[in-house]
Structure formats: C-alpha cells, structure tokens
C-alpha cells in the first residue's frame, strides 16, 4: 500500500507503508485525504492531522526517509536528515514516534518545504 504527499515545492512524493504498526497505518489511512500546514524542525517536516492515537512500538531514533506519527502533537513527521536533537547524521524524533511508512526515492526533496506551506496526503 502506498500514500502520496503533495506540496508545491516538492510535487508528488510517494511513500510505501511498512509493517510493524498496524493500528497507526490503519488510523492514518482512514483519515485520508489530509490537508495541513507544514512545519520544519531541522531536517524534518511535520504537520498536524485529525488522527488521535497513542504510542505503538514507538521509537525515537529513526532513519532518513521514515514517515512516522507523533502522538503528543497528533502529527505526521517526515525525516530526511538530522534534527536538533540528533547525535550525528541520523534523524532523531523529539519524542517517540510510530513509524508507518518510508519515502520512495530521495527523501531529501523535503528540504524544499518551507514553514507554512500547504501539504496534502492521499491514498494511492
């Protein structure tokens, strides 16, 4: 299963759903389509969603290209490099997140996204 992100600065970007957090995947898919406002935090884009869910196999250390749900902020996070709390080049979430997808292709395309830019997520 795939989802698609769209911003004016990136165009369409696909992500492949991953196994491991079925409740999170299901909740995100049921909420689609989502339209929100992008925020930047280091080399992470995050945005608020209508999804309300707790932790599910949550981790703080993630990989470049991971797409995760952040329970405290009810937000989807797209990681494409180090964040302000990283130890080195790998991304690290502010607090534990539920990883549910991976970007197909080069996730660094999200470096073009600016604070306040409109972001949309669709089922494919």
N, C-alpha and C positions, 0 to 999 in steps of 0.2 A: 504494500500500500504506500502511496506517495501523497505528499501535500505540496502545495506551491505557495511561495512567498512572492509578493509583488510590491516594489517601491518604484518611484520614478527614477531614482538614481541607479537601481540595480536591474530593473526589468524583472522578468520572471526567473525565480530560482527554485529548483526542485529539492525536496528532502525526502529521504526514504525512512519510513517508520522502522524502528528497531524493536526487538523483543526485550522483555525484562520488566517493563512497567505497563501491563495491560490496562489497568484502571486509568492511568494517565492518558494513554493513547486513546482509549475509548472516550474519555471526557473531552479531550481536545477535538477529536473527530466530530463528536455530537454538537460541539459549539460552532463548527464551521458553517458558513464563512465568518471570519473575524476581521473587523476593520478597527485599527487603533492608531496610536501615535508613538512613533519610535523614539527611544531614548538611547544615548550612548553611555557606556561605562567602561573606559579603557577600550579594549578590542572585543567588546560585547555590545550587541543590540538587544534591548529588551522592550517589551510593551505589555500593557495591561490587557487582560482577557476577561470574559464572563465566567471562566472556569473556576470552580471552587473545589479544591481537593487538598488533602494533606500529603505528607511525605509517603513515597512509595520507593523503596530501595534507593533512597536519596544519597547523593554523593556531592562532595564539594570540589574535588579535583576532577576536571573534565578534559576532553580532547578538543583540539581545533576541529570545527565542523559539527560538534554536538549541538543539538537543539533540545532544550530542557524546559520544564515547567518549574517555576519558583513559587512554592506555596505561600510564603508570607506576603508577597506582592501580587499574587494571582496573575503572574506574568509569564510569558514565553521569552526565553533567552536564547540567543544565537551567538555561539562562541567562535571567534575567528582569530584569537591571539590572546596575549596576556591581559589580565585585568589588574586594577590597582592592588589587589591582594594576592597576586600571583607570586610564586617563588621561582623566577626564571621565565622561560618562554611559553610554558603551558598555561592554558586558562585555568582560573580558579574562581568558582562562584562565590558571591558574597556570603551565602549560607547554603546548606544542602539543597540540591535540585533533583528533580526526576527526569532523567534523560529519556526521551521517547523517539528521537529521530536523528538522522545525520544528513548534512548538506551533501547533495550530489554535485561534484565538481569542486571548484576552488572557493572555499568559504570566505576568503579574504575580499571577495566582491562586496561584502557587507561593510567594508571600511569606507565605502562611498556614502553610506547612510548618514544623514545629519539629524541632530536632535530636532524633534518636532515634525519630522517628515511622516507622511501618512504611510502605513504599512497594512497590507491585506494578506490573509491566509485563506486558501481554498483547498478543497479536496480535489484530487486529480482522478 
